[in-house]
């Protein structure tokens, strides 16, 4: 049963990539994007090993690998399998065998990498330990017509609205990180993550398309239309991700003292004109009776 399910999921993922359906096409202006093909968002899966299937597209270099995160923690890095291309976009997919540690709610997130570029995180919210899978028709088991469907988890929508224009930076510091984008006053944005101290939001930059960090002080959050503080936002829709490391300062080079070379025989003055008492008798140069001329190179003879 499990092997058939995995095989069918992979066939569907391959067919989706080959057909380049509209739900898995690269958005205009986005050079790198990822999708989660299985499980679907807000789905229930049994408490057993489950094959996660995800795909992505890139312009330029093909996708090299996908990062898989569960509840905000890194789970695995999975190499991508190149499948096909359309126009100037490369489409890839991968899979990961995930074993849930226990029943409960989980947030599955995936990010694609192409060269030194990383896509935005995509996510699927699942409940482990829910009803079993619907049997395949060829096994001769049909679903009861009056069976009740489980209630789907409530769809949560988080919107961020700046109360004034807000800078969006490469990291969580106005001192160490450059401004790469701007969030405009009164415009709605969809943050994808938060910092561990609940002071910065991770947001897709609206102007240049790169993810960046915006300080929470000038931003209001609305969860399903209700004003909330960032600490009350559920982790499944606003997970915690680590801040980037602070830039390393370039060390000031240490100047080593340069030794003065000893003069060569051709550079040294004769003893009778060098201003030195060479024979230690108290008389210097021509005042020493032994010097016959300034060119004499011996004060002692």
KETI-647946 format. One line per 3 residues: number of its first residue (from 0); their letters; for each residue x, y, z negated of C-alpha. Coordinates in Angstrom, 2 decimals. Last residue first. Layout:
% residues N
NUM	A	X Y Z ~ ...
***
This chain:
% residues 301
300	XXX	98.36 53.56 -11.42 ~ 95.50 53.60 -13.93 ~ 93.12 56.07 -12.28
297	XXX	92.87 53.92 -9.17 ~ 90.92 54.54 -5.96 ~ 92.90 57.63 -4.81
294	XXX	90.73 59.60 -2.39 ~ 90.50 62.52 -4.83 ~ 94.36 62.69 -4.75
291	XXX	97.41 61.43 -6.74 ~ 95.45 60.20 -9.72 ~ 97.83 58.93 -12.48
288	XXX	97.87 62.27 -14.27 ~ 94.23 61.97 -15.12 ~ 92.71 65.42 -14.70
285	XXX	92.14 64.46 -11.04 ~ 89.43 61.90 -12.01 ~ 88.65 61.80 -15.71
282	XXX	91.05 61.81 -18.69 ~ 90.08 60.21 -22.01 ~ 92.33 57.14 -21.55
279	XXX	89.46 54.74 -20.78 ~ 90.86 53.51 -17.43 ~ 87.69 54.33 -15.40
276	XXX	86.86 57.64 -17.05 ~ 83.99 58.33 -14.64 ~ 83.28 61.42 -12.47
273	XXX	83.57 59.38 -9.23 ~ 86.46 61.39 -7.68 ~ 89.66 59.56 -8.81
270	XXX	87.87 56.22 -9.04 ~ 86.98 56.37 -5.32 ~ 83.23 56.71 -4.68
267	XXX	81.08 53.54 -4.20 ~ 78.97 53.13 -0.96 ~ 81.61 51.22 1.05
264	XXX	82.33 48.84 -1.82 ~ 78.64 48.16 -2.22 ~ 76.45 49.90 -4.75
261	XXX	74.57 47.63 -7.16 ~ 70.90 47.36 -6.26 ~ 68.32 49.21 -8.35
258	XXX	65.75 46.69 -9.57 ~ 62.15 47.38 -8.55 ~ 59.66 47.38 -11.38
255	XXX	56.57 45.22 -10.68 ~ 53.35 47.07 -9.97 ~ 50.31 45.27 -11.32
252	XXX	47.36 45.18 -8.90 ~ 44.04 46.40 -10.29 ~ 41.64 43.44 -10.42
249	XXX	38.58 43.52 -8.09 ~ 35.48 43.38 -10.30 ~ 33.43 40.20 -10.02
246	XXX	29.80 40.84 -9.08 ~ 27.34 39.78 -11.78 ~ 25.92 36.31 -11.25
243	XXX	22.50 36.00 -9.57 ~ 19.54 35.78 -11.96 ~ 18.15 32.35 -12.71
240	XXX	14.59 31.40 -11.65 ~ 11.47 31.37 -13.83 ~ 8.27 30.32 -12.11
237	XXX	5.42 32.68 -11.18 ~ 2.47 30.59 -9.91 ~ 3.07 27.39 -11.89
234	XXX	4.67 29.34 -14.72 ~ 1.37 30.88 -15.73 ~ 1.30 34.73 -16.03
231	XXX	0.87 35.79 -19.67 ~ 4.47 37.01 -20.10 ~ 4.11 39.26 -17.05
228	XXX	1.35 41.32 -18.62 ~ -2.08 41.00 -17.04 ~ -4.58 43.24 -15.17
225	XXX	-7.48 41.12 -13.84 ~ -8.12 40.73 -10.09 ~ -7.34 37.01 -9.92
222	XXX	-4.12 37.75 -11.83 ~ -3.15 41.42 -11.39 ~ 0.38 42.60 -12.21
219	XXX	1.38 46.28 -12.53 ~ 4.86 47.45 -11.47 ~ 6.87 50.46 -12.76
216	XXX	8.45 48.67 -15.74 ~ 8.80 45.30 -13.96 ~ 12.18 46.07 -12.33
213	XXX	12.35 44.74 -8.75 ~ 14.64 41.91 -7.57 ~ 15.12 41.00 -3.88
210	XXX	14.09 38.51 -1.23 ~ 15.12 39.65 2.25 ~ 12.49 40.70 4.82
207	XXX	14.00 44.10 5.71 ~ 11.02 46.35 5.04 ~ 8.65 44.34 2.82
204	XXX	11.29 42.65 0.63 ~ 10.03 39.24 -0.52 ~ 9.73 39.67 -4.31
201	XXX	11.58 38.31 -7.35 ~ 10.26 40.22 -10.38 ~ 12.45 41.56 -13.18
198	XXX	11.95 42.08 -16.94 ~ 10.42 38.75 -17.99 ~ 13.70 37.75 -19.75
195	XXX	14.12 34.51 -17.75 ~ 13.73 36.37 -14.48 ~ 10.55 36.08 -12.41
192	XXX	9.41 34.24 -9.29 ~ 7.49 34.45 -6.00 ~ 6.05 37.98 -6.15
189	XXX	3.16 38.73 -3.77 ~ 2.95 42.46 -2.96 ~ 0.06 44.95 -2.83
186	XXX	0.82 48.60 -1.95 ~ -0.09 51.39 -4.41 ~ 3.42 52.87 -4.60
183	XXX	5.90 51.33 -2.16 ~ 8.32 48.51 -2.90 ~ 11.73 49.41 -1.46
180	XXX	14.59 47.31 -0.03 ~ 18.28 46.41 -0.35 ~ 19.36 48.49 -3.37
177	XXX	22.83 47.42 -4.49 ~ 23.62 45.44 -7.64 ~ 26.06 46.26 -10.48
174	XXX	24.64 49.33 -12.20 ~ 20.94 49.07 -11.40 ~ 21.01 45.52 -12.72
171	XXX	18.88 42.44 -12.16 ~ 20.15 41.35 -8.76 ~ 20.19 42.07 -5.01
168	XXX	17.94 45.09 -5.58 ~ 14.39 46.29 -4.91 ~ 13.82 49.93 -5.78
165	XXX	10.31 50.92 -6.85 ~ 8.00 53.59 -5.42 ~ 5.43 54.40 -8.09
162	XXX	2.64 52.50 -9.87 ~ 3.88 49.40 -7.98 ~ 1.19 46.76 -7.28
159	XXX	1.97 43.04 -7.86 ~ -0.66 40.45 -6.94 ~ -1.10 36.95 -8.41
156	XXX	-3.81 34.62 -7.09 ~ -4.74 31.50 -9.04 ~ -6.92 28.79 -7.45
153	XXX	-8.67 26.91 -10.23 ~ -7.74 23.24 -10.31 ~ -10.01 21.06 -8.15
150	XXX	-12.88 19.35 -9.91 ~ -12.81 15.64 -9.26 ~ -15.18 14.42 -6.53
147	XXX	-18.13 12.43 -7.74 ~ -18.81 9.05 -6.15 ~ -22.20 8.99 -4.45
144	XXX	-21.02 7.61 -1.10 ~ -18.80 4.97 -2.69 ~ -15.48 4.95 -0.85
141	XXX	-14.85 2.06 1.46 ~ -12.48 -0.85 1.06 ~ -11.83 -3.01 4.10
138	XXX	-8.05 -2.65 4.12 ~ -8.19 -1.16 7.61 ~ -9.99 1.91 6.28
135	XXX	-7.02 3.04 4.11 ~ -7.75 3.27 0.41 ~ -8.33 6.71 -1.17
132	XXX	-5.50 7.41 -3.53 ~ -5.86 6.97 -7.25 ~ -7.57 9.55 -9.46
129	XXX	-5.33 11.91 -11.47 ~ -2.20 10.94 -13.35 ~ -0.04 13.72 -11.93
126	XXX	-1.71 17.07 -11.19 ~ -0.15 19.03 -8.34 ~ 0.70 22.66 -7.49
123	XXX	2.50 23.09 -4.16 ~ 5.22 25.64 -3.52 ~ 7.25 27.53 -0.97
120	XXX	10.41 29.37 -2.02 ~ 11.68 32.02 0.41 ~ 14.33 30.84 2.85
117	XXX	18.06 30.81 2.21 ~ 20.79 32.08 4.57 ~ 24.49 31.18 4.29
114	XXX	24.26 28.59 7.08 ~ 20.60 27.57 7.23 ~ 19.09 26.68 3.85
111	XXX	15.47 25.70 3.11 ~ 13.67 26.19 -0.24 ~ 11.12 23.82 -1.77
108	XXX	8.91 24.09 -4.85 ~ 6.75 21.49 -6.64 ~ 4.83 22.87 -9.65
105	XXX	3.68 20.13 -11.99 ~ 0.65 19.48 -14.18 ~ 0.54 16.41 -16.38
102	XXX	1.21 12.68 -16.53 ~ 4.81 11.70 -17.27 ~ 8.33 11.69 -15.77
99	XXX	7.05 12.05 -12.19 ~ 9.18 9.92 -9.84 ~ 10.05 11.83 -6.66
96	XXX	11.33 10.16 -3.48 ~ 12.48 13.07 -1.30 ~ 11.75 13.73 2.36
93	XXX	13.19 15.89 5.12 ~ 12.07 17.90 8.14 ~ 13.61 20.09 10.83
90	XXX	12.46 22.59 13.49 ~ 14.90 24.80 15.40 ~ 13.53 28.10 16.78
87	XXX	14.75 29.82 19.99 ~ 11.88 28.66 22.22 ~ 10.64 25.50 20.51
84	XXX	13.03 23.00 19.00 ~ 12.90 19.41 17.82 ~ 13.68 17.01 14.99
81	XXX	16.76 17.82 12.98 ~ 16.86 15.84 9.72 ~ 17.62 18.03 6.72
78	XXX	19.89 17.01 3.85 ~ 18.19 16.93 0.42 ~ 19.30 18.93 -2.62
75	XXX	17.64 17.60 -5.77 ~ 15.55 18.45 -8.85 ~ 16.51 22.02 -9.71
72	XXX	14.28 23.36 -12.48 ~ 11.39 25.82 -11.94 ~ 8.61 23.35 -12.72
69	XXX	10.08 20.91 -10.19 ~ 12.60 22.25 -7.67 ~ 13.69 20.69 -4.34
66	XXX	16.48 22.37 -2.36 ~ 16.45 21.68 1.40 ~ 19.50 21.11 3.60
63	XXX	21.30 22.10 6.80 ~ 18.55 23.92 8.69 ~ 19.54 24.52 12.30
60	XXX	21.75 27.54 13.11 ~ 20.11 30.29 15.16 ~ 16.43 30.78 14.35
57	XXX	15.16 28.46 11.65 ~ 12.24 26.16 10.97 ~ 11.23 24.06 8.01
54	XXX	9.77 20.78 6.85 ~ 8.75 19.02 3.66 ~ 7.68 15.54 2.62
51	XXX	7.61 14.49 -1.05 ~ 7.42 10.73 -1.43 ~ 5.71 9.74 -4.68
48	XXX	6.82 7.25 -7.31 ~ 3.94 6.58 -9.68 ~ 1.48 8.41 -11.94
45	XXX	-1.17 8.91 -9.27 ~ -1.54 12.17 -7.31 ~ -4.00 15.04 -7.67
42	XXX	-3.91 17.91 -5.18 ~ -3.89 21.68 -5.78 ~ -1.44 22.27 -2.91
39	XXX	-1.01 19.33 -0.55 ~ 1.58 16.71 -1.39 ~ 2.99 16.44 1.19
36	XXX	3.67 18.86 4.05 ~ 5.57 21.47 2.02 ~ 6.74 24.27 4.33
33	XXX	10.01 26.18 4.83 ~ 11.01 29.37 6.65 ~ 14.08 30.98 8.20
30	XXX	14.36 33.82 10.75 ~ 11.18 35.59 9.58 ~ 10.30 38.49 11.91
27	XXX	7.39 36.64 13.48 ~ 6.35 33.69 11.35 ~ 7.92 30.34 12.23
24	XXX	5.26 27.80 13.11 ~ 4.00 25.22 10.64 ~ 0.33 26.22 10.35
21	XXX	0.21 26.91 14.07 ~ 1.10 23.33 15.02 ~ 4.62 22.73 16.35
18	XXX	3.46 19.58 18.16 ~ 6.68 17.72 17.50 ~ 6.91 19.05 13.97
15	XXX	3.33 18.08 13.16 ~ 3.78 14.67 14.77 ~ 6.85 14.06 12.64
12	XXX	5.03 15.10 9.47 ~ 2.03 12.90 10.36 ~ 4.28 9.92 11.07
9	XXX	6.11 10.54 7.79 ~ 2.84 10.63 5.82 ~ 1.67 7.43 7.56
6	XXX	4.91 5.61 6.72 ~ 4.78 6.78 3.10 ~ 1.18 5.58 2.74
3	XXX	1.92 2.23 4.36 ~ 4.89 1.67 2.03 ~ 2.72 2.50 -1.00
0	X	0.00 0.00 0.00
***
